[in-house]
Amino acid sequence: MTATTETAPPEPEPGAESAETPGSFEQTARALHSPVVDWFDANARDLPWRRPEAGAWGVMVSEFMLQQTPVNRVLPVYEQWLSRWPRPADLAAEPPGEAVRAWGRLGYPRRALRLHGAAAAIAERHGGDVPHEHAQLLALPGVGEYTAAAVASFAYGQRHAVLDTNVRRVFARSVSGRQYPPNATTAAERKLARALLPEDETTAARWAAATMELGALVCTARAPSCSRCPITHLCAWQLAGAPEHVDPPRRTQTYAGTDRQVRGKLLAVLREAVTPVPQATLDRVWNDSVQRARALDGLVADGLVEPMPGGVYRLPLT
């Protein structure tokens, strides 16, 4: 979804000459690399998954947890998780319900089951070590294109386009001249991200982390700090006068009163229980019996909850 009025010149195809802009796309890309990477070297946050001791497993855990969840909520859960399960085989040896229990209130708890599934596959197929190869990472259950690229890049220093929301926003503004990227990642964005990668593998890995950090700290969605941006003088959006995004406003997700809230309340009871929970206990969680039943059925269908004989429920053991 693009703006219906555009004051910036059309975006050139990666690698093609632009009549409006002197030089090639490759020259434009190279001009962005050094200031962004240098900025990252001076301003990167000291996060535990960026430390050498985190290893590939620490990077993978962080990537699962950080999906749609801010860093400050992830940090305490991440540290507890790695303390309990420092290697994939440690997690794989536990029932999947323990992963759901330890996930706490991070939200989207199916991520916990997917991470458990990935850990089991790593223990079974790769001798307990997170694989190096992008294709092997992508073959793990619960690992998509983004996570495979992120682990390969951040853990193993490989050259991959890592496109999260922050990176997409940086590229939309600095290269495409748009305030916001499309709602969903497009083939054109992937092509642009690959074209922008530095040729050197080590630099490419730093670039991936740097653009993500720039989007998280400076090129933010609501209040970008353009005066602190190392590439504001090159930013196509700024050079075009920072045109407002005029597409229909994006829908914001609500939480209160939704099935997601009910599911969270039901899971909270089950996480805290050491024995299976009777239906009557779960019934006290939410007054609307129809919505409560729908939410519980959804948890069972997603594999997050197991029904047992006698009308009791527990977190999954298998």
N, C-alpha and C positions, 0 to 999 in steps of 0.2 A: 504494500500500500504506500504510494508516494504522494507527495504534496500536489495539489491541483494547480497551484501557481508556483513557479520556480524562477528565481532571479539569477541563479547560478548557471553557468554554461553547461551544456550536456556533458555527462560523464563519459570520457573516452574509454574505449575498450582497453583492457590491460595490455600493455605492450605496443599500443598503436599511437601514432603521432596525433596531437591535438592541434587544430588550426588556431584555437584561442590561446593556448598555453605554450610558450616556448619550450623546446626540449621534449624528450620522450617520457613515457610513463615510468620507465626504469629510472630515469634521472630523478623524477619526483619521488619515487619510492626510496631511493638511496638518500635523498635529502631528509627524509623522515627518520631513518634508522638511528643515526648517531645521537640526535638530541633526545629521542625517546628513551633509548637504552641508557644514555648517560644520566638522564633524569631518574630512571629507575635505580641505577646504581647508588645514587645519592639519597633517594627518598623511599625506597621499598620498606614496607613494614616488616618487622621481625616476627614472622609467623612460624609456628612450630613445623609445619609441613614444608617449609622452605629450607630448613636446616639440614645439613648432610645426614645427620643421624636418623632423620625421618625415613629415609629410604623410599623405595617404590611403593611399598605397602602403605606407608604413611601418606604419600601423595594420593594414592587411590582412595583411601578412606576419606581424606579431606574433600576430594572431588565429589564423591557420593554425598557427603554431608552438606556441601556448600551449594548444591543445586536448590535454587529458590529459597535459600536460607542465609541470613547475614552472618558475617564472621563472628560477631560478638556472641551469638547464640551457639555457634558451632564449637568455639574454643573449649569450653569446659567438657562437653560431651566427647570431643575428639581426644582430649588428654586422658579421660577415663577409659575410653575405648582402647587406645593404644597401650595403656597400662595393663589392662585385662587381657587383651589379645594382641601382643606385639608382632605376631606373624599370622599369615592367612590360615595356617594349619590350626592355630589355637582357636580361632573363630569357628573353623569348619568342624572342630571336635565337639562343639556345643550345639544344642538344639536351636533351630532357627528362632524359636520363641524368645530365646535369651537375647538375640540380636534386637528383636522388637522391644524387649524390656529395656535394654540399655540405650535404645534410641531416644527414650524419654519424650520430650515435648518438641523435638525438632520439626515435627510435621512430615507429611507424606511418608508414612512409615513403611510403605512398600519398598522404599529405598533400602531399608534395613534387610529385608528378605533378599533383595537383589544383591546386596553386598555379601550376605552370607552365601548365596549361591555362587558368586564369583570366587569367594574364598575356598569353597569346597572344590570348585573346578581347578583352581590353582594348586591346591594340595594334591589333587588326583592326577592332573595332567602335566604339571610343571615342577614336580618335586618340592612344592611349597614356596617357590620363588615367583614373584610377579614377572610374567614374561616380558622380554625386551621388544619383540617384534610387534609392530602395529597390528598386523593381521591376527596374531595370536591374542592380543588384547581384545580386539574387536570380536573375537569368537567366544569370549567369556560371557556367561549369562549375565544380563543386566548391564553390560557395557556397550554403549552406543558410540557413534563416531566422535562426539565431543570428548567423552571420557577417555577413549583410546588415544586420541591425539594429545590430550592434556597429560596423561601419564607418560606417554612416550617422550613428550617434550620436556616436561618439568622433572621427571625422575631420571630419564636417560639422555637428556640433552639432544634429542633428535629434531629434525626439521619437519614440522607439521603445522598446518594452519589450525589454530585453536580459537574457535569462535564461540565465545559466550556473549551475553547481553552487553557487557561492558565493552568488549572489543568491537562488537558490531556497531555500537554507538560512536566509538572513536573513529572508525573507518567511515561511517556515514557522514560525519561532520568534516573530518579532515580531508577526505578524498572526494566524496560524492556531493558535498555541499548541502546536505540535508540535516535537519535538526535531530531527527530520529530515524532509526532503521525500520524496515518493514516489521510487521507483527511477528512473522515467522521467517526463519532463515531461508534465503532464496539461493538458487544456483548461481546467480550473479554475485551474491555476497561471497560465496565459497570461492568462486573464480578470482574475485578481487583479493581475497585474503591470501590465496596461493601466490598470486602475482606480487604481492607486497612482501613476501618472505625474503629475508636476506639469503644469499646463496650459501654463505658459511653456516654450517650446522650449529655450531656453538652460539653464534650471533642470532640465528633464527630462534633458538630456544629462549634466549634472553629477550628477544623482541616479543615473543608470545607472552611471556610473563609481564613485560613492561607495558604493553598495550592494555593488558587486563588491569594492571594496577593504575594506569593513567585514567581509565574509565571509571574505576572504583573511587578514586580519590580526587580527581580534578575534573575530568570530562563527565560529570555526573548528569543524571537525567533531568533533574528539576532546577538545579542551580549550579551550572558549570562555572568553575573558577578560571575563566579564560586568561586572566592576568597572570596566573601561575603556570600556565600551560607552556611547555617547552617548544611547541610547534604552532602556537597561535598565529605567528607571522606567515605560516604556510597553510593554515587551515582554510579549506575551500568555503566552508560555511561562514567563517568570520570574514573572509575576503568578499563574500557576496552580501555582507551586511547582516548576517545572522537572521535570515528569514524565518518567520514563525512557521511551525508545522500546522498546516491548515486542513488536514484530513479530519474526519470525525474523531472526537476524543476517544482515547482507549478506555475500554471498560475496566473498572477496578473491581477486583475480587472482594466479595464480602465474606464474612466468616460467621458472625453472630446469627444463630438460628438456622444455619445450614446443616445438611447431613454431615459435612466435614466436622463441624463442631460436635455433633452427637457421636460420631465415630471416635473423635478424640477423647471424649468423656468416657465412653465405654472402654477404650483401650487403657485409659489411665487406671480404671478399677482393676482390670486384668493384669496390668504391669505390677501393681502393688500387691497382688495376691500371691501367696505361696502355694495355695491349693486351688483346684477348680472352683469357679464362681457360679453360684446358683442363678437361675434366671431371675428370681425374685430380687436379688441384689442389683442386677443390671437394670431391672424395671424402675428402680428408684433414681436412676441417672437422669431420665428425661421424661417429662409428663406426656408428651404426644406419643401414644403407643404405636401409631402407624409409622411415624417417622423413625422412632426408635427401632422398630422391627426391621425397617428398610435398611437402616444403618448397620444393624447387627448382621443382617443377611449379606450386605456388601462386604463386611469384614471377613465373613466366612468364605465368600466367593473369592476374595483376594488372597486367601491363605494366611491371613493375619490372626485368625481365631479358629479354634477347633471346637465343634460341638461334641459333647460326650453323652453317653446314656444317662438318663436321670435328669435331663434338663439342666446340665451344667456346662460351663465353657472354660477354656484355658487357652493360653498362647500355644502356638504349634510346637510339637516335639519332633516332627519329621518334615 
